Amino acid sequence: MLDVRQLWRALHGVPQLLLVQPEQLNYDLAYALAILPLVIAGIVFFLQDALLLFAISFLAGIVCLLALQLARLTFGLPAWVGFKATHPLVASMLIACYFSPHTPAWIGASMVILFIVIDTVVWPQLRRVMIHPALIVFGILYLIQLPLQIGYTNPFDGHRLDDPLLLWYKLQIVIDPVKLYVGNAPGPIGVTSAAAVLFGVTYLWYTRKVSLGVVVGFLFGVAGVAIAIRSDLGFQLASGPSLFLAGYIAADRRRLLIPERFTFAFGLAAGAATMLLRWYGNGQQAAWQALLLVSATVTVILLVQDVLRRRTRSASRPAPMRTMAVDSAEPPDPHRLWAPVRHPEVRQPVMAASPVSTAYSRGAGSSPIRAYDTQGDPHDVVRQMRSAATRRGPLSRGGQNPIILLAALLIINPIGLWLTWTQRSLNRQTKLLLSVVSVLWYLGVAGFVFALTHR
């Protein structure tokens, strides 16, 4: 009977936790609640296709979760692996929302696994990279879908159609913004309805998990260019996939490395670039391309600032003074040689004060702690990261591994080149070889895309 009463009290506290005190929720739970309307809308609109893709993606997330737990038990992965990464089950649904209804199951499962591997294992080591891994996964998904000609369908009649933005570019057809808001338009299974996306983004902002400046700046950027080219403003703003990429992906506070006062400018630049890419016929893909471009630019700026700061600090440090032992010419005192050795006093251990302060014993000098940084003990995670970096364990040496550098070159060319040429352990021939492989890779991808788009 006591357990039933405790369960009943806990259920009574759920509405207060979700609506009155949402800042106490962690990122995974907040994102899971925000993705729930997208999953429901996708199943209602696309029925079996959406249900199959969501199920396959969720199973892939379960497999990745079990694999990570097994790796921690077997190889002893440090706790900072996956620090501030998305939970595998939440990540599976986040990626699945952007799939086309005709996406094969093997592609969906592969994209989910790829995102979890990048986000959990690779991304924590790239500390100064602001690019969200989902943008890279969506880019790879787009390159896979081009030769397979995987298109979209209308959720109500099932006819194959291009996305609304591509129809606007090719045929100058403007779909009613109300239909885009409800979801009666071709598009991905989870983000076709702009209403469901806005509901989830609003809840994420209410829980203080996303930056409002990025979302508002993105909308202002799209609106400004749309007014300049005299396009329909409501049609351009009611794109569900673009709102999903701006709110769920780009505005994630864990990924933002810029101060809050610059988030509006970041979103404004991404929105303007999105509208320009739409004007040149990229359609629905323009949003992730613009966000990837702006994020890469900001990442390069941050890395250059970091290098300049290190050089300034190293130049401002005084030169270390060498101390040399000088032997005295005086003979040793025999009384000191035969004097008994005095042992130092043994001190009793001092009890360490607990850093956790209760609600009724908050000190005046205690600094506020953000809710989204208190997963477990973040200070302990930071200590482990620093100790692993000083020990240079097998994971901290990933930046010196040519395979990791080659993967970085294939994913982000400027960042990979910078990582390659800043490694002192590599010789000049290896650096040139990796750079040539990167250039050939991008030339091959560009030729492949050009051949597919100019048939």
C-alpha positions as CSV (number, residue, x, y, z in Angstrom):
1,M,0.0,0.0,0.0
2,L,2.9,2.3,0.8
3,D,4.4,1.8,-2.7
4,V,1.1,2.6,-4.3
5,R,1.0,5.9,-2.4
6,Q,4.5,6.8,-3.3
7,L,3.8,6.1,-7.0
8,W,0.7,8.2,-6.8
9,R,2.6,11.1,-5.3
10,A,5.3,10.7,-8.0
11,L,2.6,10.8,-10.7
12,H,1.1,13.9,-9.2
13,G,4.6,15.6,-9.3
14,V,5.0,14.9,-13.1
15,P,2.9,17.8,-14.3
16,Q,4.7,20.2,-12.0
17,L,8.0,18.9,-13.2
18,L,7.1,19.1,-16.9
19,L,5.2,22.4,-16.9
20,V,6.1,24.4,-13.7
21,Q,9.8,23.4,-13.2
22,P,10.9,22.4,-16.7
23,E,14.4,23.7,-16.3
24,Q,15.1,20.8,-13.9
25,L,14.8,18.3,-16.9
26,N,17.9,17.1,-18.5
27,Y,18.5,17.5,-22.2
28,D,17.6,13.9,-23.2
29,L,14.2,14.0,-21.5
30,A,13.4,17.5,-22.8
31,Y,14.3,16.5,-26.3
32,A,12.3,13.2,-26.0
33,L,9.2,15.2,-25.0
34,A,9.8,17.7,-27.8
35,I,10.2,14.9,-30.5
36,L,7.0,13.2,-29.4
37,P,4.6,15.5,-31.4
38,L,6.8,15.0,-34.5
39,V,6.6,11.2,-34.2
40,I,2.8,11.3,-33.6
41,A,2.2,13.6,-36.6
42,G,4.5,11.5,-38.8
43,I,2.5,8.3,-38.0
44,V,-0.8,10.0,-38.5
45,F,0.2,11.4,-41.9
46,F,2.3,8.6,-43.4
47,L,1.0,5.6,-41.5
48,Q,2.9,2.4,-42.2
49,D,5.9,4.0,-43.9
50,A,6.6,6.3,-40.9
51,L,5.9,3.5,-38.4
52,L,8.4,1.2,-40.1
53,L,11.1,3.9,-40.3
54,F,10.6,5.0,-36.7
55,A,10.7,1.3,-35.5
56,I,13.9,0.5,-37.5
57,S,15.6,3.7,-36.3
58,F,14.7,3.0,-32.7
59,L,16.0,-0.6,-32.9
60,A,19.3,0.8,-34.3
61,G,19.5,3.2,-31.4
62,I,19.0,0.3,-29.0
63,V,21.8,-1.6,-30.7
64,C,24.1,1.4,-30.4
65,L,23.2,1.9,-26.7
66,L,24.0,-1.7,-25.9
67,A,27.3,-1.5,-27.9
68,L,28.4,1.6,-26.0
69,Q,27.6,-0.1,-22.7
70,L,29.6,-3.2,-23.7
71,A,32.5,-1.0,-24.8
72,R,32.6,0.7,-21.5
73,L,32.6,-2.6,-19.6
74,T,35.1,-4.3,-22.0
75,F,37.6,-1.5,-23.0
76,G,37.1,0.8,-20.0
77,L,36.1,3.9,-21.9
78,P,36.5,7.1,-19.9
79,A,33.5,8.9,-18.7
80,W,34.1,11.9,-20.9
81,V,33.4,9.9,-24.0
82,G,29.9,11.0,-25.1
83,F,30.0,14.0,-22.7
84,K,27.1,16.3,-23.7
85,A,26.1,14.0,-26.5
86,T,22.5,13.1,-27.4
87,H,21.2,9.8,-25.9
88,P,21.2,7.1,-28.6
89,L,17.4,6.5,-28.3
90,V,16.7,10.2,-28.6
91,A,19.2,10.5,-31.4
92,S,17.5,7.7,-33.4
93,M,14.2,9.6,-33.4
94,L,15.9,12.9,-34.1
95,I,17.5,11.6,-37.3
96,A,14.4,9.5,-38.3
97,C,12.2,12.6,-38.3
98,Y,14.1,13.9,-41.4
99,F,13.7,10.7,-43.5
100,S,11.7,10.5,-46.6
101,P,8.7,8.1,-46.5
102,H,10.4,6.0,-49.3
103,T,13.8,5.8,-47.5
104,P,15.0,2.1,-47.4
105,A,15.3,0.6,-44.0
106,W,19.0,-0.1,-44.3
107,I,19.7,3.5,-45.1
108,G,17.7,4.7,-42.1
109,A,19.5,2.3,-39.7
110,S,22.9,3.2,-41.2
111,M,22.3,7.0,-40.8
112,V,21.3,6.5,-37.2
113,I,24.3,4.4,-36.4
114,L,26.6,6.9,-38.2
115,F,25.2,9.9,-36.2
116,I,25.5,8.1,-32.9
117,V,29.1,7.1,-33.6
118,I,30.1,10.6,-34.7
119,D,28.3,12.3,-31.8
120,T,29.4,9.9,-29.1
121,V,33.0,8.9,-30.0
122,V,34.4,11.5,-32.5
123,W,32.8,14.8,-31.6
124,P,33.9,15.2,-27.9
125,Q,37.5,15.2,-29.0
126,L,36.9,18.1,-31.4
127,R,36.3,20.6,-28.6
128,R,36.3,23.8,-30.7
129,V,34.0,22.5,-33.5
130,M,30.5,24.1,-33.6
131,I,29.1,22.0,-36.5
132,H,26.3,19.8,-35.4
133,P,26.9,16.1,-36.4
134,A,23.3,15.9,-37.7
135,L,24.1,18.4,-40.5
136,I,26.9,16.1,-41.8
137,V,24.6,13.1,-41.6
138,F,21.8,14.9,-43.5
139,G,24.4,15.8,-46.1
140,I,25.5,12.2,-46.5
141,L,21.8,11.2,-46.7
142,Y,21.2,13.6,-49.5
143,L,24.2,12.3,-51.5
144,I,22.8,8.7,-51.0
145,Q,19.3,9.7,-52.0
146,L,20.4,11.4,-55.3
147,P,21.3,8.3,-57.3
148,L,18.5,6.3,-55.8
149,Q,16.0,9.0,-56.7
150,I,14.2,8.8,-53.4
151,G,11.5,11.5,-53.5
152,Y,8.5,12.6,-51.4
153,T,4.8,11.9,-51.5
154,N,1.7,13.8,-50.5
155,P,0.6,12.4,-47.1
156,F,-3.1,12.4,-48.0
157,D,-3.3,11.1,-51.6
158,G,0.1,9.3,-51.9
159,H,1.2,10.8,-55.2
160,R,4.9,11.4,-55.7
161,L,5.8,15.1,-55.7
162,D,8.7,17.3,-55.1
163,D,9.0,19.3,-51.9
164,P,7.1,22.6,-51.9
165,L,10.2,24.8,-52.2
166,L,11.4,22.9,-55.2
167,L,7.9,23.2,-56.8
168,W,8.1,27.0,-56.1
169,Y,11.4,27.2,-57.9
170,K,10.5,25.0,-60.9
171,L,6.9,25.9,-61.5
172,Q,6.4,29.1,-59.5
173,I,3.7,27.4,-57.5
174,V,3.1,28.8,-54.0
175,I,1.4,26.3,-51.7
176,D,-1.0,27.7,-49.1
177,P,0.9,28.3,-45.9
178,V,-2.0,26.8,-43.9
179,K,-1.4,23.5,-45.7
180,L,2.3,23.7,-44.8
181,Y,1.4,24.6,-41.2
182,V,-0.9,21.6,-40.9
183,G,1.3,19.1,-42.8
184,N,-0.7,18.5,-46.0
185,A,2.4,18.8,-48.2
186,P,5.2,16.5,-49.4
187,G,8.2,16.3,-47.0
188,P,10.0,14.2,-44.4
189,I,7.9,11.9,-42.2
190,G,8.4,13.8,-38.9
191,V,8.8,17.5,-39.8
192,T,6.2,18.0,-42.6
193,S,3.8,19.7,-40.2
194,A,5.1,23.1,-39.2
195,A,2.7,23.2,-36.3
196,A,4.2,20.1,-34.6
197,V,7.7,21.5,-35.1
198,L,6.7,24.9,-33.6
199,F,5.1,23.1,-30.6
200,G,8.3,21.1,-30.0
201,V,10.6,24.2,-30.4
202,T,8.4,26.2,-28.0
203,Y,8.7,23.5,-25.4
204,L,12.5,23.3,-25.8
205,W,12.7,27.1,-25.4
206,Y,10.5,26.9,-22.3
207,T,12.8,24.3,-20.8
208,R,15.9,26.6,-21.6
209,K,17.5,23.9,-23.9
210,V,17.6,25.9,-27.1
211,S,18.8,29.5,-27.9
212,L,15.9,31.7,-28.9
213,G,18.3,34.1,-30.6
214,V,19.3,31.5,-33.2
215,V,15.6,30.7,-34.1
216,V,14.5,34.3,-34.2
217,G,17.6,35.3,-36.2
218,F,16.9,32.5,-38.7
219,L,13.3,33.6,-39.2
220,F,14.4,37.2,-39.6
221,G,17.1,36.2,-42.2
222,V,14.6,34.2,-44.3
223,A,12.0,37.0,-44.0
224,G,14.4,39.8,-45.0
225,V,15.6,38.1,-48.2
226,A,12.0,37.0,-49.0
227,I,10.8,40.6,-48.8
228,A,13.8,41.7,-50.9
229,I,13.1,39.3,-53.7
230,R,9.3,39.9,-53.4
231,S,8.4,36.3,-52.5
232,D,5.5,35.1,-50.5
233,L,6.5,35.6,-46.8
234,G,4.2,33.1,-45.2
235,F,5.1,30.4,-47.7
236,Q,8.9,30.9,-47.0
237,L,8.5,30.9,-43.2
238,A,6.1,27.9,-43.0
239,S,8.7,25.3,-44.0
240,G,8.6,22.6,-41.3
241,P,12.0,21.1,-42.2
242,S,13.7,24.5,-42.0
243,L,12.2,25.2,-38.6
244,F,13.2,21.7,-37.4
245,L,16.9,22.3,-38.5
246,A,17.0,25.8,-36.9
247,G,15.2,24.9,-33.7
248,Y,16.1,21.3,-32.9
249,I,19.6,21.2,-34.4
250,A,21.3,24.6,-34.7
251,A,19.8,26.2,-31.6
252,D,21.0,23.4,-29.2
253,R,22.8,25.2,-26.3
254,R,25.2,22.3,-25.8
255,R,26.6,22.9,-29.3
256,L,26.8,26.7,-29.3
257,L,30.4,27.9,-28.7
258,I,29.6,31.6,-29.2
259,P,28.3,34.0,-26.6
260,E,24.5,34.6,-26.4
261,R,24.8,38.1,-27.8
262,F,26.1,36.6,-31.1
263,T,23.4,34.0,-31.6
264,F,21.0,36.3,-33.4
265,A,23.7,37.2,-35.9
266,F,24.5,33.5,-36.4
267,G,20.8,32.7,-37.1
268,L,20.4,35.8,-39.3
269,A,23.3,34.8,-41.5
270,A,22.0,31.2,-41.7
271,G,18.5,32.4,-42.6
272,A,19.7,34.7,-45.3
273,A,22.0,32.0,-46.8
274,T,19.0,29.5,-46.7
275,M,16.9,31.9,-48.7
276,L,19.6,32.5,-51.3
277,L,20.1,28.8,-51.8
278,R,16.4,28.4,-52.2
279,W,16.5,31.1,-54.9
280,Y,19.1,29.0,-56.8
281,G,16.9,25.8,-56.7
282,N,18.1,23.8,-53.7
283,G,14.7,23.6,-52.2
284,Q,14.3,21.8,-48.9
285,Q,18.0,21.0,-48.7
286,A,19.0,24.7,-48.5
287,A,18.5,24.9,-44.8
288,W,21.0,22.3,-43.7
289,Q,23.4,23.5,-46.4
290,A,23.3,27.1,-45.1
291,L,23.6,26.0,-41.5
292,L,26.5,23.8,-42.3
293,L,28.2,26.6,-44.2
294,V,27.7,29.2,-41.4
295,S,28.7,26.7,-38.7
296,A,31.9,25.8,-40.6
297,T,32.8,29.5,-40.9
298,V,32.2,30.2,-37.2
299,T,34.3,27.1,-36.4
300,V,37.2,28.4,-38.5
301,I,37.0,31.8,-36.8
302,L,37.0,30.2,-33.3
303,L,40.0,28.0,-34.2
304,V,42.0,31.0,-35.5
305,Q,41.2,32.9,-32.4
306,D,42.3,30.0,-30.3
307,V,45.6,29.8,-32.2
308,L,46.2,33.5,-31.8
309,R,45.4,33.4,-28.1
310,R,47.9,30.6,-27.6
311,R,50.6,32.5,-29.4
312,T,49.9,35.6,-27.4
313,R,50.1,33.7,-24.1
314,S,53.3,31.9,-25.1
315,A,54.9,35.3,-26.2
316,S,53.8,37.1,-23.0
317,R,55.2,34.4,-20.6
318,P,58.6,35.2,-19.1
319,A,61.5,33.0,-20.0
320,P,62.1,30.3,-17.5
321,M,65.2,30.9,-15.3
322,R,67.6,28.0,-14.9
323,T,68.8,27.4,-11.3
324,M,72.2,25.8,-10.8
325,A,73.4,24.2,-7.6
326,V,76.5,25.9,-6.1
327,D,78.7,24.0,-3.7
328,S,79.9,25.9,-0.8
329,A,83.6,26.0,0.0
330,E,83.0,25.7,3.8
331,P,83.6,22.3,5.3
332,P,80.6,20.4,6.6
333,D,79.6,20.7,10.2
334,P,80.2,17.3,12.0
335,H,77.5,18.1,14.6
336,R,74.9,18.4,11.8
337,L,76.1,15.2,10.1
338,W,75.5,13.1,13.3
339,A,72.4,14.9,14.5
340,P,69.2,12.7,14.8
341,V,66.7,13.0,12.0
342,R,63.5,14.7,13.1
343,H,60.4,13.3,11.5
344,P,57.7,15.8,10.5
345,E,54.6,16.0,12.5
346,V,51.8,13.7,11.4
347,R,48.7,15.8,10.8
348,Q,45.2,14.4,11.1
349,P,43.2,14.3,7.8
350,V,40.9,17.2,7.4
351,M,37.3,16.6,6.4
352,A,36.5,18.0,3.0
353,A,33.5,20.2,2.7
354,S,30.8,19.0,0.4
355,P,30.4,21.3,-2.7
356,V,26.7,20.5,-2.9
357,S,24.5,23.1,-1.2
358,T,21.0,22.4,-0.2
359,A,18.1,24.7,-0.9
360,Y,18.0,26.1,2.7
361,S,21.8,26.6,3.1
362,R,22.7,28.6,0.0
363,G,25.7,30.8,0.5
364,A,26.0,34.3,-0.9
365,G,29.1,33.5,-2.8
366,S,27.9,30.4,-4.5
367,S,27.9,30.7,-8.2
368,P,24.8,29.6,-10.2
369,I,24.9,26.3,-11.9
370,R,23.1,25.8,-15.2
371,A,20.7,22.9,-15.3
372,Y,21.9,21.6,-18.6
373,D,25.5,21.1,-17.3
374,T,24.6,19.0,-14.3
375,Q,24.5,15.6,-15.8
376,G,25.9,13.5,-13.0
377,D,29.0,15.4,-11.8
378,P,30.3,17.6,-14.6
379,H,33.4,18.7,-12.5
380,D,34.4,15.0,-12.2
381,V,34.0,14.6,-16.0
382,V,36.1,17.7,-16.6
383,R,38.8,16.3,-14.3
384,Q,38.8,13.0,-16.2
385,M,39.1,14.8,-19.5
386,R,42.1,16.9,-18.2
387,S,43.8,13.9,-16.7
388,A,43.3,11.9,-19.9
389,A,44.7,14.7,-22.0
390,T,47.8,14.9,-19.7
391,R,48.3,11.2,-19.8
392,R,47.8,11.1,-23.5
393,G,45.9,7.8,-23.5
394,P,44.8,5.9,-26.5
395,L,41.8,8.1,-27.1
396,S,43.6,11.4,-26.5
397,R,46.1,10.4,-29.2
398,G,43.3,10.3,-31.8
399,G,44.3,13.6,-33.2
400,Q,47.8,12.1,-34.1
401,N,46.4,9.1,-35.8
402,P,46.5,9.4,-39.6
403,I,43.2,7.5,-40.0
404,I,41.4,10.0,-37.7
405,L,43.0,12.9,-39.6
406,L,41.9,11.4,-42.9
407,A,38.3,11.0,-41.6
408,A,38.4,14.6,-40.5
409,L,39.6,15.6,-44.0
410,L,36.8,13.8,-45.6
411,I,34.1,15.3,-43.3
412,I,35.3,18.9,-42.9
413,N,38.1,19.9,-45.3
414,P,39.3,23.2,-43.6
415,I,39.2,21.7,-40.1
416,G,40.9,18.5,-41.3
417,L,43.6,20.5,-43.0
418,W,44.2,22.6,-39.9
419,L,44.4,19.5,-37.7
420,T,46.8,17.9,-40.1
421,W,49.3,20.7,-40.5
422,T,49.3,21.5,-36.8
423,Q,50.4,18.0,-35.8
424,R,54.1,18.0,-35.1
425,S,54.3,14.2,-35.0
426,L,53.5,13.9,-38.7
427,N,56.2,14.4,-41.3
428,R,55.8,16.7,-44.3
429,Q,55.2,13.8,-46.7
430,T,52.3,12.5,-44.7
431,K,50.7,15.9,-44.4
432,L,51.0,16.4,-48.2
433,L,49.6,13.0,-48.8
434,L,46.6,13.6,-46.6
435,S,46.0,17.0,-48.2
436,V,46.1,15.5,-51.7
437,V,43.7,12.7,-50.8
438,S,41.3,15.3,-49.4
439,V,41.4,17.4,-52.6
440,L,40.9,14.3,-54.8
441,W,38.0,13.2,-52.6
442,Y,36.2,16.6,-52.9
443,L,36.9,16.8,-56.6
444,G,35.4,13.3,-57.0
445,V,32.3,14.2,-54.9
446,A,31.9,17.4,-56.9
447,G,32.1,15.6,-60.2
448,F,29.7,12.9,-59.0
449,V,27.1,15.5,-58.0
450,F,27.6,17.5,-61.2
451,A,27.1,14.3,-63.3
452,L,23.9,13.5,-61.4
453,T,22.4,17.0,-61.6
454,H,23.4,17.7,-65.3
455,R,22.1,14.6,-67.1
